[in-house]
Every structure is written in C-alpha cells, then in structure tokens.
Amino acid sequence: MAWSTSFYLVCDGLKGMPDSVNAVYKETIVQTCVVHLIRNTFKYSSKKYWAEIARDLKPVYTAVSPSAAEAAFESFRREMGYQVSGHR
C-alpha cells in the first residue's frame, strides 16, 4: 500500500522537515509535536521551575478550543510572572 498524499505530519521539529515533506507532498501541514514544544520551553527557565511550568502549561495544550488555550496561556503567563515578547 503506497501513500499518494499526506495531509498532516507531526514531527519533532527538525529544521529541514517541512521543506522536505512539502517538496514531495505540497499540501501537507507540518506541525511540531506538543511534547517537543513543551520540552523546548524548559530550556528558557531554571530547572527548579520545571515541575511548576509542566503542571501550569497542561491546561494550555489540553484546551478544548483555541480561545480556551489562549485564556489558559494568559493565566499561565500571569501566574508565572512572564512577559512573553511577541505574544499579543
């Protein structure tokens, strides 16, 4: 069985992956895996905050809608005292 089209690919964030996949399957949407996105947030904080960040981010990535995710992120940002540049 061969694939003729791939519509959605979740990967670990390799830099060349979107270009490589889209060269063959032009309509494919490439998204970084939520686990990898969350794991990458830890490098911006001290290790002593990792458990707290992991706990407080869960409502963001388990939200039932984009608006619920935005509200959960805003709550996370306020609780953690973060000023996230570039985020509206």
Number of C-alpha atoms within 10 A of each C-alpha: 3 4 5 6 11 14 10 12 14 11 14 13 14 8 8 8 16 19 12 11 16 14 11 11 16 14 13 16 14 17 15 15 14 14 10 12 14 15 12 10 13 15 10 8 10 8 11 8 11 16 10 11 17 14 10 17 18 15 18 19 18 12 15 10 11 11 10 15 18 16 15 20 19 17 16 19 15 11 10 13 9 10 9 9 6 5 6 6
